[in-house]
Amino acid sequence: MEQKNCPSTHGSGYMMGSFWDGKDIICVCGTRIENPPPTGYRLADKKHWWNKDEWTSTWPSFIYGQRV
């Protein structure tokens, strides 16, 4: 599926004020971003920081609600 980002220059495709609508993000500008990819990573287990399998994908914390 082709990634649909906002027509504006938000960089990641969405910005502060965006919210989850199921698996989609509704950007503050009104664009629906279908099944957006994560834009960051965090350690799942801090004991083994060198192991890539211990990293998990994340979305920005400024997105309201939760992905379902």
PyMOL Python script that loads the backbone (N, CA, C, O; Angstrom):
from pymol import cmd

cmd.read_pdbstr("""\
ATOM      1  N   MET A   1       0.843  -1.183   0.000  1.00  0.00           N
ATOM      2  CA  MET A   1       0.000   0.000   0.000  1.00  0.00           C
ATOM      3  C   MET A   1       0.887   1.244   0.000  1.00  0.00           C
ATOM      4  O   MET A   1       1.831   1.339   0.784  1.00  0.00           O
ATOM      5  N   GLU A   2       0.590   2.162  -0.851  1.00  0.00           N
ATOM      6  CA  GLU A   2       1.361   3.402  -0.919  1.00  0.00           C
ATOM      7  C   GLU A   2       1.054   4.277   0.294  1.00  0.00           C
ATOM      8  O   GLU A   2      -0.100   4.438   0.691  1.00  0.00           O
ATOM      9  N   GLN A   3       2.111   4.836   0.866  1.00  0.00           N
ATOM     10  CA  GLN A   3       1.949   5.701   2.033  1.00  0.00           C
ATOM     11  C   GLN A   3       1.374   7.043   1.598  1.00  0.00           C
ATOM     12  O   GLN A   3       1.876   7.674   0.668  1.00  0.00           O
ATOM     13  N   LYS A   4       0.330   7.468   2.273  1.00  0.00           N
ATOM     14  CA  LYS A   4      -0.284   8.759   1.981  1.00  0.00           C
ATOM     15  C   LYS A   4       0.059   9.723   3.101  1.00  0.00           C
ATOM     16  O   LYS A   4      -0.350   9.513   4.243  1.00  0.00           O
ATOM     17  N   ASN A   5       0.793  10.764   2.796  1.00  0.00           N
ATOM     18  CA  ASN A   5       1.150  11.780   3.770  1.00  0.00           C
ATOM     19  C   ASN A   5       0.382  13.056   3.487  1.00  0.00           C
ATOM     20  O   ASN A   5      -0.264  13.194   2.448  1.00  0.00           O
ATOM     21  N   CYS A   6       0.462  13.973   4.414  1.00  0.00           N
ATOM     22  CA  CYS A   6      -0.192  15.266   4.239  1.00  0.00           C
ATOM     23  C   CYS A   6       0.417  16.025   3.066  1.00  0.00           C
ATOM     24  O   CYS A   6       1.595  15.850   2.758  1.00  0.00           O
ATOM     25  N   PRO A   7      -0.367  16.852   2.423  1.00  0.00           N
ATOM     26  CA  PRO A   7       0.169  17.670   1.332  1.00  0.00           C
ATOM     27  C   PRO A   7       1.045  18.813   1.867  1.00  0.00           C
ATOM     28  O   PRO A   7       1.746  19.471   1.098  1.00  0.00           O
ATOM     29  N   SER A   8       1.002  19.040   3.162  1.00  0.00           N
ATOM     30  CA  SER A   8       1.824  20.102   3.746  1.00  0.00           C
ATOM     31  C   SER A   8       3.197  19.559   4.121  1.00  0.00           C
ATOM     32  O   SER A   8       3.514  18.410   3.815  1.00  0.00           O
ATOM     33  N   THR A   9       3.992  20.355   4.762  1.00  0.00           N
ATOM     34  CA  THR A   9       5.380  19.989   5.049  1.00  0.00           C
ATOM     35  C   THR A   9       5.559  19.612   6.514  1.00  0.00           C
ATOM     36  O   THR A   9       6.296  20.280   7.239  1.00  0.00           O
ATOM     37  N   HIS A  10       4.901  18.560   6.949  1.00  0.00           N
ATOM     38  CA  HIS A  10       5.011  18.119   8.332  1.00  0.00           C
ATOM     39  C   HIS A  10       6.233  17.235   8.559  1.00  0.00           C
ATOM     40  O   HIS A  10       6.545  16.913   9.706  1.00  0.00           O
ATOM     41  N   GLY A  11       6.917  16.842   7.521  1.00  0.00           N
ATOM     42  CA  GLY A  11       8.087  15.978   7.669  1.00  0.00           C
ATOM     43  C   GLY A  11       7.696  14.522   7.772  1.00  0.00           C
ATOM     44  O   GLY A  11       7.887  13.766   6.820  1.00  0.00           O
ATOM     45  N   SER A  12       7.149  14.106   8.912  1.00  0.00           N
ATOM     46  CA  SER A  12       6.785  12.700   9.110  1.00  0.00           C
ATOM     47  C   SER A  12       5.437  12.379   8.487  1.00  0.00           C
ATOM     48  O   SER A  12       5.066  11.209   8.401  1.00  0.00           O
ATOM     49  N   GLY A  13       4.705  13.378   8.056  1.00  0.00           N
ATOM     50  CA  GLY A  13       3.401  13.147   7.459  1.00  0.00           C
ATOM     51  C   GLY A  13       2.268  13.503   8.390  1.00  0.00           C
ATOM     52  O   GLY A  13       1.107  13.459   7.981  1.00  0.00           O
ATOM     53  N   TYR A  14       2.561  13.853   9.628  1.00  0.00           N
ATOM     54  CA  TYR A  14       1.541  14.281  10.587  1.00  0.00           C
ATOM     55  C   TYR A  14       2.227  15.151  11.621  1.00  0.00           C
ATOM     56  O   TYR A  14       3.453  15.145  11.736  1.00  0.00           O
ATOM     57  N   MET A  15       1.437  15.894  12.368  1.00  0.00           N
ATOM     58  CA  MET A  15       2.041  16.826  13.317  1.00  0.00           C
ATOM     59  C   MET A  15       1.260  16.870  14.621  1.00  0.00           C
ATOM     60  O   MET A  15       0.261  16.167  14.772  1.00  0.00           O
ATOM     61  N   MET A  16       1.710  17.693  15.564  1.00  0.00           N
ATOM     62  CA  MET A  16       1.044  17.806  16.854  1.00  0.00           C
ATOM     63  C   MET A  16      -0.427  18.146  16.654  1.00  0.00           C
ATOM     64  O   MET A  16      -0.776  18.983  15.821  1.00  0.00           O
ATOM     65  N   GLY A  17      -1.282  17.490  17.424  1.00  0.00           N
ATOM     66  CA  GLY A  17      -2.715  17.677  17.284  1.00  0.00           C
ATOM     67  C   GLY A  17      -3.362  16.555  16.491  1.00  0.00           C
ATOM     68  O   GLY A  17      -4.589  16.473  16.422  1.00  0.00           O
ATOM     69  N   SER A  18      -2.545  15.680  15.884  1.00  0.00           N
ATOM     70  CA  SER A  18      -3.070  14.533  15.153  1.00  0.00           C
ATOM     71  C   SER A  18      -3.607  13.504  16.143  1.00  0.00           C
ATOM     72  O   SER A  18      -3.260  13.526  17.324  1.00  0.00           O
ATOM     73  N   PHE A  19      -4.467  12.589  15.644  1.00  0.00           N
ATOM     74  CA  PHE A  19      -5.021  11.576  16.532  1.00  0.00           C
ATOM     75  C   PHE A  19      -5.232  10.267  15.786  1.00  0.00           C
ATOM     76  O   PHE A  19      -5.354  10.236  14.562  1.00  0.00           O
ATOM     77  N   TRP A  20      -5.273   9.170  16.573  1.00  0.00           N
ATOM     78  CA  TRP A  20      -5.515   7.846  16.014  1.00  0.00           C
ATOM     79  C   TRP A  20      -6.995   7.650  15.733  1.00  0.00           C
ATOM     80  O   TRP A  20      -7.846   8.058  16.523  1.00  0.00           O
ATOM     81  N   ASP A  21      -7.295   7.025  14.608  1.00  0.00           N
ATOM     82  CA  ASP A  21      -8.645   6.608  14.258  1.00  0.00           C
ATOM     83  C   ASP A  21      -8.539   5.157  13.789  1.00  0.00           C
ATOM     84  O   ASP A  21      -8.495   4.880  12.590  1.00  0.00           O
ATOM     85  N   GLY A  22      -8.499   4.246  14.745  1.00  0.00           N
ATOM     86  CA  GLY A  22      -8.244   2.848  14.410  1.00  0.00           C
ATOM     87  C   GLY A  22      -6.770   2.653  14.133  1.00  0.00           C
ATOM     88  O   GLY A  22      -5.937   2.901  15.004  1.00  0.00           O
ATOM     89  N   LYS A  23      -6.434   2.209  12.919  1.00  0.00           N
ATOM     90  CA  LYS A  23      -5.035   2.045  12.525  1.00  0.00           C
ATOM     91  C   LYS A  23      -4.538   3.226  11.702  1.00  0.00           C
ATOM     92  O   LYS A  23      -3.383   3.247  11.276  1.00  0.00           O
ATOM     93  N   ASP A  24      -5.395   4.193  11.482  1.00  0.00           N
ATOM     94  CA  ASP A  24      -5.031   5.384  10.706  1.00  0.00           C
ATOM     95  C   ASP A  24      -4.787   6.562  11.642  1.00  0.00           C
ATOM     96  O   ASP A  24      -5.283   6.593  12.768  1.00  0.00           O
ATOM     97  N   ILE A  25      -4.018   7.526  11.157  1.00  0.00           N
ATOM     98  CA  ILE A  25      -3.825   8.785  11.876  1.00  0.00           C
ATOM     99  C   ILE A  25      -4.553   9.870  11.101  1.00  0.00           C
ATOM    100  O   ILE A  25      -4.415   9.980   9.883  1.00  0.00           O
ATOM    101  N   ILE A  26      -5.324  10.663  11.817  1.00  0.00           N
ATOM    102  CA  ILE A  26      -5.948  11.833  11.207  1.00  0.00           C
ATOM    103  C   ILE A  26      -5.075  13.029  11.593  1.00  0.00           C
ATOM    104  O   ILE A  26      -4.985  13.386  12.767  1.00  0.00           O
ATOM    105  N   CYS A  27      -4.446  13.633  10.613  1.00  0.00           N
ATOM    106  CA  CYS A  27      -3.578  14.780  10.871  1.00  0.00           C
ATOM    107  C   CYS A  27      -4.433  15.982  11.238  1.00  0.00           C
ATOM    108  O   CYS A  27      -5.610  16.058  10.884  1.00  0.00           O
ATOM    109  N   VAL A  28      -3.834  16.900  11.940  1.00  0.00           N
ATOM    110  CA  VAL A  28      -4.527  18.121  12.340  1.00  0.00           C
ATOM    111  C   VAL A  28      -5.041  18.891  11.118  1.00  0.00           C
ATOM    112  O   VAL A  28      -6.003  19.651  11.226  1.00  0.00           O
ATOM    113  N   CYS A  29      -4.415  18.703   9.976  1.00  0.00           N
ATOM    114  CA  CYS A  29      -4.858  19.390   8.761  1.00  0.00           C
ATOM    115  C   CYS A  29      -6.037  18.680   8.105  1.00  0.00           C
ATOM    116  O   CYS A  29      -6.606  19.195   7.142  1.00  0.00           O
ATOM    117  N   GLY A  30      -6.423  17.474   8.624  1.00  0.00           N
ATOM    118  CA  GLY A  30      -7.580  16.769   8.099  1.00  0.00           C
ATOM    119  C   GLY A  30      -7.260  15.582   7.210  1.00  0.00           C
ATOM    120  O   GLY A  30      -8.167  14.835   6.842  1.00  0.00           O
ATOM    121  N   THR A  31      -6.004  15.386   6.855  1.00  0.00           N
ATOM    122  CA  THR A  31      -5.634  14.270   5.995  1.00  0.00           C
ATOM    123  C   THR A  31      -5.630  12.965   6.772  1.00  0.00           C
ATOM    124  O   THR A  31      -5.089  12.900   7.876  1.00  0.00           O
ATOM    125  N   ARG A  32      -6.235  11.917   6.200  1.00  0.00           N
ATOM    126  CA  ARG A  32      -6.209  10.577   6.801  1.00  0.00           C
ATOM    127  C   ARG A  32      -4.968   9.869   6.275  1.00  0.00           C
ATOM    128  O   ARG A  32      -4.786   9.735   5.065  1.00  0.00           O
ATOM    129  N   ILE A  33      -4.114   9.415   7.191  1.00  0.00           N
ATOM    130  CA  ILE A  33      -2.895   8.706   6.823  1.00  0.00           C
ATOM    131  C   ILE A  33      -3.133   7.241   7.156  1.00  0.00           C
ATOM    132  O   ILE A  33      -3.172   6.860   8.326  1.00  0.00           O
ATOM    133  N   GLU A  34      -3.291   6.431   6.133  1.00  0.00           N
ATOM    134  CA  GLU A  34      -3.676   5.042   6.308  1.00  0.00           C
ATOM    135  C   GLU A  34      -2.496   4.189   6.741  1.00  0.00           C
ATOM    136  O   GLU A  34      -1.456   4.165   6.084  1.00  0.00           O
ATOM    137  N   ASN A  35      -2.672   3.483   7.864  1.00  0.00           N
ATOM    138  CA  ASN A  35      -1.679   2.568   8.402  1.00  0.00           C
ATOM    139  C   ASN A  35      -0.268   3.164   8.365  1.00  0.00           C
ATOM    140  O   ASN A  35       0.608   2.614   7.697  1.00  0.00           O
ATOM    141  N   PRO A  36      -0.030   4.275   9.069  1.00  0.00           N
ATOM    142  CA  PRO A  36       1.258   4.961   8.993  1.00  0.00           C
ATOM    143  C   PRO A  36       2.390   4.142   9.608  1.00  0.00           C
ATOM    144  O   PRO A  36       2.181   3.433  10.593  1.00  0.00           O
ATOM    145  N   PRO A  37       3.583   4.238   9.035  1.00  0.00           N
ATOM    146  CA  PRO A  37       4.709   3.523   9.617  1.00  0.00           C
ATOM    147  C   PRO A  37       5.195   4.229  10.889  1.00  0.00           C
ATOM    148  O   PRO A  37       5.023   5.440  11.025  1.00  0.00           O
ATOM    149  N   PRO A  38       5.801   3.483  11.821  1.00  0.00           N
ATOM    150  CA  PRO A  38       6.379   4.111  12.999  1.00  0.00           C
ATOM    151  C   PRO A  38       7.515   5.047  12.584  1.00  0.00           C
ATOM    152  O   PRO A  38       8.156   4.838  11.554  1.00  0.00           O
ATOM    153  N   THR A  39       7.754   6.062  13.382  1.00  0.00           N
ATOM    154  CA  THR A  39       8.806   7.018  13.041  1.00  0.00           C
ATOM    155  C   THR A  39       9.955   7.002  14.038  1.00  0.00           C
ATOM    156  O   THR A  39      10.886   7.799  13.917  1.00  0.00           O
ATOM    157  N   GLY A  40       9.904   6.107  15.022  1.00  0.00           N
ATOM    158  CA  GLY A  40      10.964   6.032  16.013  1.00  0.00           C
ATOM    159  C   GLY A  40      11.078   4.639  16.593  1.00  0.00           C
ATOM    160  O   GLY A  40      10.331   3.731  16.230  1.00  0.00           O
ATOM    161  N   TYR A  41      12.030   4.488  17.502  1.00  0.00           N
ATOM    162  CA  TYR A  41      12.275   3.199  18.147  1.00  0.00           C
ATOM    163  C   TYR A  41      12.617   3.430  19.606  1.00  0.00           C
ATOM    164  O   TYR A  41      13.113   4.496  19.973  1.00  0.00           O
ATOM    165  N   ARG A  42      12.353   2.433  20.438  1.00  0.00           N
ATOM    166  CA  ARG A  42      12.755   2.474  21.836  1.00  0.00           C
ATOM    167  C   ARG A  42      13.174   1.077  22.245  1.00  0.00           C
ATOM    168  O   ARG A  42      12.791   0.091  21.615  1.00  0.00           O
ATOM    169  N   LEU A  43      13.956   1.001  23.297  1.00  0.00           N
ATOM    170  CA  LEU A  43      14.404  -0.292  23.793  1.00  0.00           C
ATOM    171  C   LEU A  43      13.262  -1.024  24.481  1.00  0.00           C
ATOM    172  O   LEU A  43      12.559  -0.447  25.311  1.00  0.00           O
ATOM    173  N   ALA A  44      13.078  -2.284  24.138  1.00  0.00           N
ATOM    174  CA  ALA A  44      12.074  -3.098  24.807  1.00  0.00           C
ATOM    175  C   ALA A  44      12.651  -3.659  26.104  1.00  0.00           C
ATOM    176  O   ALA A  44      11.927  -3.842  27.083  1.00  0.00           O
ATOM    177  N   ASP A  45      13.946  -3.929  26.110  1.00  0.00           N
ATOM    178  CA  ASP A  45      14.618  -4.477  27.285  1.00  0.00           C
ATOM    179  C   ASP A  45      15.955  -3.766  27.436  1.00  0.00           C
ATOM    180  O   ASP A  45      16.867  -4.008  26.647  1.00  0.00           O
ATOM    181  N   LYS A  46      16.091  -2.905  28.418  1.00  0.00           N
ATOM    182  CA  LYS A  46      17.287  -2.076  28.562  1.00  0.00           C
ATOM    183  C   LYS A  46      18.524  -2.859  28.987  1.00  0.00           C
ATOM    184  O   LYS A  46      19.628  -2.315  28.967  1.00  0.00           O
ATOM    185  N   LYS A  47      18.365  -4.120  29.370  1.00  0.00           N
ATOM    186  CA  LYS A  47      19.517  -4.927  29.766  1.00  0.00           C
ATOM    187  C   LYS A  47      20.384  -5.304  28.558  1.00  0.00           C
ATOM    188  O   LYS A  47      21.590  -5.512  28.696  1.00  0.00           O
ATOM    189  N   HIS A  48      19.775  -5.388  27.396  1.00  0.00           N
ATOM    190  CA  HIS A  48      20.500  -5.841  26.205  1.00  0.00           C
ATOM    191  C   HIS A  48      20.403  -4.813  25.090  1.00  0.00           C
ATOM    192  O   HIS A  48      19.882  -5.112  24.016  1.00  0.00           O
ATOM    193  N   TRP A  49      20.896  -3.615  25.331  1.00  0.00           N
ATOM    194  CA  TRP A  49      20.770  -2.510  24.370  1.00  0.00           C
ATOM    195  C   TRP A  49      21.454  -2.786  23.038  1.00  0.00           C
ATOM    196  O   TRP A  49      21.089  -2.176  22.033  1.00  0.00           O
ATOM    197  N   TRP A  50      22.428  -3.679  22.997  1.00  0.00           N
ATOM    198  CA  TRP A  50      23.169  -3.945  21.766  1.00  0.00           C
ATOM    199  C   TRP A  50      22.419  -4.886  20.821  1.00  0.00           C
ATOM    200  O   TRP A  50      22.775  -4.990  19.647  1.00  0.00           O
ATOM    201  N   ASN A  51      21.403  -5.561  21.310  1.00  0.00           N
ATOM    202  CA  ASN A  51      20.670  -6.544  20.513  1.00  0.00           C
ATOM    203  C   ASN A  51      19.540  -5.851  19.748  1.00  0.00           C
ATOM    204  O   ASN A  51      18.610  -5.328  20.362  1.00  0.00           O
ATOM    205  N   LYS A  52      19.611  -5.842  18.429  1.00  0.00           N
ATOM    206  CA  LYS A  52      18.593  -5.171  17.614  1.00  0.00           C
ATOM    207  C   LYS A  52      17.196  -5.754  17.814  1.00  0.00           C
ATOM    208  O   LYS A  52      16.200  -5.056  17.618  1.00  0.00           O
ATOM    209  N   ASP A  53      17.115  -7.028  18.201  1.00  0.00           N
ATOM    210  CA  ASP A  53      15.810  -7.659  18.424  1.00  0.00           C
ATOM    211  C   ASP A  53      15.101  -7.073  19.640  1.00  0.00           C
ATOM    212  O   ASP A  53      13.901  -7.282  19.816  1.00  0.00           O
ATOM    213  N   GLU A  54      15.826  -6.347  20.474  1.00  0.00           N
ATOM    214  CA  GLU A  54      15.245  -5.765  21.683  1.00  0.00           C
ATOM    215  C   GLU A  54      14.621  -4.391  21.428  1.00  0.00           C
ATOM    216  O   GLU A  54      14.027  -3.811  22.336  1.00  0.00           O
ATOM    217  N   TRP A  55      14.745  -3.869  20.222  1.00  0.00           N
ATOM    218  CA  TRP A  55      14.181  -2.560  19.892  1.00  0.00           C
ATOM    219  C   TRP A  55      12.768  -2.735  19.362  1.00  0.00           C
ATOM    220  O   TRP A  55      12.490  -3.691  18.638  1.00  0.00           O
ATOM    221  N   THR A  56      11.881  -1.829  19.715  1.00  0.00           N
ATOM    222  CA  THR A  56      10.502  -1.888  19.241  1.00  0.00           C
ATOM    223  C   THR A  56      10.132  -0.558  18.575  1.00  0.00           C
ATOM    224  O   THR A  56      10.599   0.500  18.995  1.00  0.00           O
ATOM    225  N   SER A  57       9.313  -0.616  17.560  1.00  0.00           N
ATOM    226  CA  SER A  57       8.905   0.580  16.821  1.00  0.00           C
ATOM    227  C   SER A  57       7.933   1.421  17.642  1.00  0.00           C
ATOM    228  O   SER A  57       7.141   0.886  18.419  1.00  0.00           O
ATOM    229  N   THR A  58       7.996   2.724  17.467  1.00  0.00           N
ATOM    230  CA  THR A  58       7.082   3.619  18.176  1.00  0.00           C
ATOM    231  C   THR A  58       6.597   4.734  17.255  1.00  0.00           C
ATOM    232  O   THR A  58       7.228   5.056  16.248  1.00  0.00           O
ATOM    233  N   TRP A  59       5.478   5.303  17.624  1.00  0.00           N
ATOM    234  CA  TRP A  59       4.964   6.495  16.984  1.00  0.00           C
ATOM    235  C   TRP A  59       5.162   7.643  17.969  1.00  0.00           C
ATOM    236  O   TRP A  59       5.329   7.396  19.163  1.00  0.00           O
ATOM    237  N   PRO A  60       5.150   8.879  17.507  1.00  0.00           N
ATOM    238  CA  PRO A  60       5.356  10.005  18.419  1.00  0.00           C
ATOM    239  C   PRO A  60       4.315  10.041  19.537  1.00  0.00           C
ATOM    240  O   PRO A  60       3.152   9.699  19.323  1.00  0.00           O
ATOM    241  N   SER A  61       4.736  10.451  20.712  1.00  0.00           N
ATOM    242  CA  SER A  61       3.835  10.500  21.852  1.00  0.00           C
ATOM    243  C   SER A  61       2.829  11.636  21.757  1.00  0.00           C
ATOM    244  O   SER A  61       1.858  11.658  22.513  1.00  0.00           O
ATOM    245  N   PHE A  62       3.042  12.588  20.836  1.00  0.00           N
ATOM    246  CA  PHE A  62       2.109  13.713  20.728  1.00  0.00           C
ATOM    247  C   PHE A  62       0.819  13.347  19.994  1.00  0.00           C
ATOM    248  O   PHE A  62      -0.094  14.170  19.924  1.00  0.00           O
ATOM    249  N   ILE A  63       0.720  12.127  19.444  1.00  0.00           N
ATOM    250  CA  ILE A  63      -0.502  11.714  18.746  1.00  0.00           C
ATOM    251  C   ILE A  63      -1.525  11.306  19.791  1.00  0.00           C
ATOM    252  O   ILE A  63      -1.250  10.451  20.633  1.00  0.00           O
ATOM    253  N   TYR A  64      -2.706  11.915  19.741  1.00  0.00           N
ATOM    254  CA  TYR A  64      -3.750  11.633  20.720  1.00  0.00           C
ATOM    255  C   TYR A  64      -4.350  10.258  20.523  1.00  0.00           C
ATOM    256  O   TYR A  64      -4.444   9.766  19.398  1.00  0.00           O
ATOM    257  N   GLY A  65      -4.758   9.637  21.629  1.00  0.00           N
ATOM    258  CA  GLY A  65      -5.405   8.340  21.572  1.00  0.00           C
ATOM    259  C   GLY A  65      -4.400   7.213  21.427  1.00  0.00           C
ATOM    260  O   GLY A  65      -3.204   7.401  21.646  1.00  0.00           O
ATOM    261  N   GLN A  66      -4.899   6.037  21.056  1.00  0.00           N
ATOM    262  CA  GLN A  66      -4.055   4.871  20.882  1.00  0.00           C
ATOM    263  C   GLN A  66      -4.410   4.139  19.610  1.00  0.00           C
ATOM    264  O   GLN A  66      -5.555   4.159  19.158  1.00  0.00           O
ATOM    265  N   ARG A  67      -3.412   3.495  19.041  1.00  0.00           N
ATOM    266  CA  ARG A  67      -3.632   2.706  17.832  1.00  0.00           C
ATOM    267  C   ARG A  67      -4.320   1.405  18.218  1.00  0.00           C
ATOM    268  O   ARG A  67      -3.929   0.758  19.190  1.00  0.00           O
ATOM    269  N   VAL A  68      -5.340   1.022  17.463  1.00  0.00           N
ATOM    270  CA  VAL A  68      -6.038  -0.247  17.731  1.00  0.00           C
ATOM    271  C   VAL A  68      -5.920  -1.194  16.559  1.00  0.00           C
ATOM    272  O   VAL A  68      -6.445  -2.306  16.609  1.00  0.00           O
TER     273      VAL A  68
END
""", "prot")
cmd.dss("prot")
cmd.show_as("cartoon", "prot")
cmd.util.cbc("prot")
cmd.orient("prot")
